[in-house]
Amino acid sequence: MERIGIVGAGAGAAAAAFALEDATAETSVTVLEKSGGLCGRAATRRRDGVVYDYGANYLKADDERVVELVTERLPTDGLVDVDAPVWTFDRDGGIEPGRDADDHKWSYERGLTQLAKRLFARTDATIHRETRVERLVRDDAAGTWTLEDAAGNPWGPYDAVVLNPPAPQAAAVLETSSWDADPRDSLVAALGDVSYRRVWTGVFHYPFELEVPYYALVNADKDHEVGWVSREECKPGHVPDGESLLVVQANREWSVANEGRDPERNLAELAAVTAGLLEDDRLTDPDWTDHQGWRYAILEDGAPSEPLRRAESAGLYCVGDWVAGEGRIHAALRSGLEVGERIGADRRR
Ligand SMILES: Cc1cc2nc3c(=O)[nH]c(=O)nc-3n(C[C@H](O)[C@H](O)[C@H](O)COP(=O)(O)OP(=O)(O)OC[C@H]3O[C@@H](n4cnc5c(N)ncnc54)[C@H](O)[C@@H]3O)c2cc1C
């Protein structure tokens, strides 16, 4: 029986657990996730009959293996297309028909978290939420790992460990770990090369419909306080008829400058900017709001692969968008599938 410990329950981890199920005959997989939910930055909330993806907006059909996974290997009930187009706007707020109109975009009626939920449901993995891993302990003689959580509890031992947190959080776990300085320090240094764009997201609900022809607006010249505005009502099953829900993502500079400010002030400012952009004064007065500051939102630079592969010889595997080098759900899923298969192959050796 191979014992595998997974840190984090994002899309990458879920795909790794799914692939492991096929790749190794006898495995016991334990997942430790610091938050209360599954699927990490592909995040969904519910309120008053509304479902909204407040992190990643959709899954793109940009990877053949992931397309096969989603359309053939996982249940497709409630898998929905986001058909309406994405238009662009510039720094002066000029809106143009535009980008990506024909690309395939998916969510689920019950939201993007379904991805991890459906992947894990296909496995026998045991998932422990609200369990933050703080350090790894290596036993070289036994060739195993133990995980230590924030309360000091040990988990394991495991024959292999999969690290799914965004690179800076994975580095924090590694830095305090008891493991040979050489592989640990070069891995931590590689993780230090990874960078992310911060995004502050405002969510605005309205008891009326918007009459516009697009699903979303993206700022093409990256010189507007708002980078993205999208309408969850364009995703089937997300918003009841006669209502609207806008997801507004501030641009990098605005997000960095205003992260620590009173969220109500941020929401009021983003609502006003959005009302100006869409030329609709009603948007300054949502009937409810939500928000999230994403510190590690969109990957900018991934990690070099050599130190990651070296760590694998000690049974330590990394998965996620930063491993794939692309800040997208499909890239995280692909990385998870590949790592799950590699663990299976390595354990059979
Ligand atoms: C605002 C925003 C918009 C985006 N838009 C899109 C989009 O439209 N399309 C798209 O494809 N992608 C989009 N992305 C990017 C996409 O969400 C990510 O690329 C993808 O979800 C990354 O998955 P992952 O498995 O690599 O990591 P994550 O989703 O970050 O999962 C890592 C998990 O590890 C957990 N964790 C961290 N530290 C610990 C610890 N110490 N112990 C235990 N658990 C821990 C976290 O809680 C999390 O659940 C967006 C992201 C954001 C934030």
The ligand as an SDF file (V2000), in Angstrom:
LIG
                    3D

 53 58  0  0  0  0  0  0  0  0999 V2000
   -9.3500   36.4650   -9.4180 C   0  0  0  0  0  0  0  0  0  0  0  0
   -8.8620   35.2950  -10.2400 C   0  0  0  0  0  0  0  0  0  0  0  0
   -9.3180   35.1330  -11.5560 C   0  0  0  0  0  0  0  0  0  0  0  0
   -8.8760   34.0270  -12.3110 C   0  0  0  0  0  0  0  0  0  0  0  0
   -9.4320   33.8190  -13.5530 N   0  0  0  0  0  0  0  0  0  0  0  0
   -9.1670   32.6500  -14.1960 C   0  0  0  0  0  0  0  0  0  0  0  0
   -9.9360   32.2550  -15.3200 C   0  0  0  0  0  0  0  0  0  0  0  0
  -10.9020   32.9150  -15.7160 O   0  0  0  0  0  0  0  0  0  0  0  0
   -9.6030   31.0860  -15.9450 N   0  0  0  0  0  0  0  0  0  0  0  0
   -8.5910   30.2920  -15.5010 C   0  0  0  0  0  0  0  0  0  0  0  0
   -8.3330   29.2440  -16.0900 O   0  0  0  0  0  0  0  0  0  0  0  0
   -7.8710   30.6190  -14.3900 N   0  0  0  0  0  0  0  0  0  0  0  0
   -8.1540   31.7650  -13.7310 C   0  0  0  0  0  0  0  0  0  0  0  0
   -7.4910   32.0650  -12.5630 N   0  0  0  0  0  0  0  0  0  0  0  0
   -6.3540   31.2320  -12.1530 C   0  0  0  0  0  0  0  0  0  0  0  0
   -6.8230   29.8860  -11.5690 C   0  0  0  0  0  0  0  0  0  0  0  0
   -7.7420   30.0890  -10.5340 O   0  0  0  0  0  0  0  0  0  0  0  0
   -5.5930   29.1410  -11.0400 C   0  0  0  0  0  0  0  0  0  0  0  0
   -4.6010   29.0820  -12.0480 O   0  0  0  0  0  0  0  0  0  0  0  0
   -5.9110   27.7140  -10.6060 C   0  0  0  0  0  0  0  0  0  0  0  0
   -7.1200   27.6440   -9.8840 O   0  0  0  0  0  0  0  0  0  0  0  0
   -4.7290   27.2290   -9.7610 C   0  0  0  0  0  0  0  0  0  0  0  0
   -4.9860   25.9460   -9.2230 O   0  0  0  0  0  0  0  0  0  0  0  0
   -3.8690   25.2640   -8.3190 P   0  0  0  0  0  0  0  0  0  0  0  0
   -4.3250   23.8840   -8.0460 O   0  0  0  0  0  0  0  0  0  0  0  0
   -2.5310   25.4600   -8.9420 O   0  0  0  0  0  0  0  0  0  0  0  0
   -3.7840   26.1200   -6.9550 O   0  0  0  0  0  0  0  0  0  0  0  0
   -4.8470   26.7200   -5.9340 P   0  0  0  0  0  0  0  0  0  0  0  0
   -6.1820   26.8390   -6.5540 O   0  0  0  0  0  0  0  0  0  0  0  0
   -4.2350   27.9610   -5.3740 O   0  0  0  0  0  0  0  0  0  0  0  0
   -4.9460   25.5990   -4.7780 O   0  0  0  0  0  0  0  0  0  0  0  0
   -3.9970   25.5080   -3.7550 C   0  0  0  0  0  0  0  0  0  0  0  0
   -4.6780   25.0080   -2.4970 C   0  0  0  0  0  0  0  0  0  0  0  0
   -3.7040   24.8560   -1.4570 O   0  0  0  0  0  0  0  0  0  0  0  0
   -4.2660   25.2890   -0.2350 C   0  0  0  0  0  0  0  0  0  0  0  0
   -3.1610   25.5980    0.6860 N   0  0  0  0  0  0  0  0  0  0  0  0
   -2.2620   26.6070    0.6200 C   0  0  0  0  0  0  0  0  0  0  0  0
   -1.3630   26.5270    1.6200 N   0  0  0  0  0  0  0  0  0  0  0  0
   -1.6970   25.4220    2.3390 C   0  0  0  0  0  0  0  0  0  0  0  0
   -1.1330   24.8120    3.5110 C   0  0  0  0  0  0  0  0  0  0  0  0
   -0.0490   25.2930    4.1070 N   0  0  0  0  0  0  0  0  0  0  0  0
   -1.7400   23.6810    3.9920 N   0  0  0  0  0  0  0  0  0  0  0  0
   -2.8460   23.1610    3.3940 C   0  0  0  0  0  0  0  0  0  0  0  0
   -3.4180   23.7150    2.2730 N   0  0  0  0  0  0  0  0  0  0  0  0
   -2.8390   24.8210    1.7620 C   0  0  0  0  0  0  0  0  0  0  0  0
   -5.0960   26.4910   -0.6330 C   0  0  0  0  0  0  0  0  0  0  0  0
   -6.0770   26.8200    0.3640 O   0  0  0  0  0  0  0  0  0  0  0  0
   -5.7090   26.0010   -1.9450 C   0  0  0  0  0  0  0  0  0  0  0  0
   -6.9410   25.3230   -1.7350 O   0  0  0  0  0  0  0  0  0  0  0  0
   -7.9340   33.1370  -11.7670 C   0  0  0  0  0  0  0  0  0  0  0  0
   -7.4900   33.3000  -10.4420 C   0  0  0  0  0  0  0  0  0  0  0  0
   -7.9700   34.3620   -9.6860 C   0  0  0  0  0  0  0  0  0  0  0  0
   -7.5530   34.4690   -8.2440 C   0  0  0  0  0  0  0  0  0  0  0  0
  1  2  1  0
  2  3  1  0
  2 52  2  0
  3  4  2  0
  4  5  1  0
  4 50  1  0
  5  6  2  0
  6  7  1  0
  6 13  1  0
  7  8  2  0
  7  9  1  0
  9 10  1  0
 10 11  2  0
 10 12  1  0
 12 13  2  0
 13 14  1  0
 14 15  1  0
 14 50  1  0
 15 16  1  0
 16 17  1  0
 16 18  1  0
 18 19  1  0
 18 20  1  0
 20 21  1  0
 20 22  1  0
 22 23  1  0
 23 24  1  0
 24 25  2  0
 24 26  1  0
 24 27  1  0
 27 28  1  0
 28 29  2  0
 28 30  1  0
 28 31  1  0
 31 32  1  0
 32 33  1  0
 33 34  1  0
 33 48  1  0
 34 35  1  0
 35 36  1  0
 35 46  1  0
 36 37  1  0
 36 45  1  0
 37 38  2  0
 38 39  1  0
 39 40  1  0
 39 45  2  0
 40 41  1  0
 40 42  2  0
 42 43  1  0
 43 44  2  0
 44 45  1  0
 46 47  1  0
 46 48  1  0
 48 49  1  0
 50 51  2  0
 51 52  1  0
 52 53  1  0
M  END
$$$$
